[in-house]
Amino acid sequence: MTASLPASGERLSAQLGLTERVLAGPRMRKLLGVVEDGLDRVEDTLARELRVSDALADATTRYLYEAGGKRVRPMLTLLTAQLGEGTTPNVIAGATALEMTHLGSLYHDDVMDGADVRRGVPSAHAVWGNSVAILTGDLLFSRASQLMAQIGERAIRLQADTFERLVLGQMHETVGAQAGDDPVQFYLKVLADKTGSLIAASAQAGILFSDAPSEYRLPMLEYGEKVGIAFQLLDDVIDLSPNPDETGKVPGTDLRAGVPTMPYLLLGRTSDPASRALKATIDDGVARIADGADPAILDEAMTHLRDDPATAETRRQAYEWADAAVAALDPIPSGVVRDALVKLSHVIVDRSS
């Protein structure tokens, strides 16, 4: 099945919650109830596990959690768990731990990227400073590890392997492509590690902790990685959205901070004089912002980049990766779970925020 690009004006479904969009229709009604019940249990567990006796740590660890979030990762764990024994206590614990790991990574990402806004609220480091934000991320990672330890060795291994890839992905993004590296391929590898690894772990967790057939693990790994890359490529498009009220971001946040995105990288591959001039303008603006200039100096360039063919190509690539994720599901038996996973890969790239 191919993910078709949405026509202009066909955005009503985007107003619905992610779960409702993925599990829409009479065939999905029972699965929707199961997943919604599981998500309620994950939310209850998150609320409990994020409580800290220290007043400052309690406020900081709950900050981004209370700002909201799509809960893509726990929903994926709950979906794949239905290929085994269903929503077991270990599935809930694993889904919660991986969402806490994701939350912790956001605190660190915002410090390294210099982001001022996250989920529509000031970023944690803007409120409490870099050190407190970093330590809050560390605290969330430790709490996630404690939850995984309750499940057992296979959960600890999954958490450790995933965390290693998250760190390597962030390290490589920070250092940047080196001489001889293809910048686009390098960036895709960063996305596979930074975003894809955690989504892949969430897909595998449902298999592992529900005792589903072991032959489903590799397809879920491949599916999750490809969905993660598609998700982040579409985020690169959303990063240029002119409406920060919808996205929770200032347009071009990543680029203004000197963090390459796919539209920017594709500008470097074009011979079109206008696109090359736009890249030079962005490079100059990023350098000036790093020296203390007002980030607003790139407002006009962000508008031009949003309309450049490079951004349309990035969206096309996101759909291509979503289709590749669907192809990875071939070993998974037909049924509502597989159908929901197919729909999720499509919904991931059909969103405005």
Buried (B, 14 or more C-beta within 10 A) or exposed (E): EEBEBBEEEEEEEBEEEBBEBBBBEEEBEEBBEBBBEBBEBBBEBBEEBBEBEEEEBEBBBBBBBEBEBBBBBBBBBBBBBBBBEBBBEBBBBBBBBBBBBBBBBBBBBBBBBBBBBBBBBBBBBBEBEBEBBBBBBEBBBEBBBEBBBEBEEBBBEBBEEBBEBBBBBBEBBEEBBEEEEEBBEBBBBBBBBBBBBBBBBBBBBBBBBBEBEEEBBEBBBBBBBBBBBBBBBBBBBBBBBEEBEEBBBBBBBBBBBBBBBBBBBBBBBBEEEEBBEBBEBBBEBBEBBEEEEEBEBBBEBBBBBBEBBBBBBBBEBBBBBBBBBBEBBEEBEEEBBBBBBBBBBBBBBBBBB
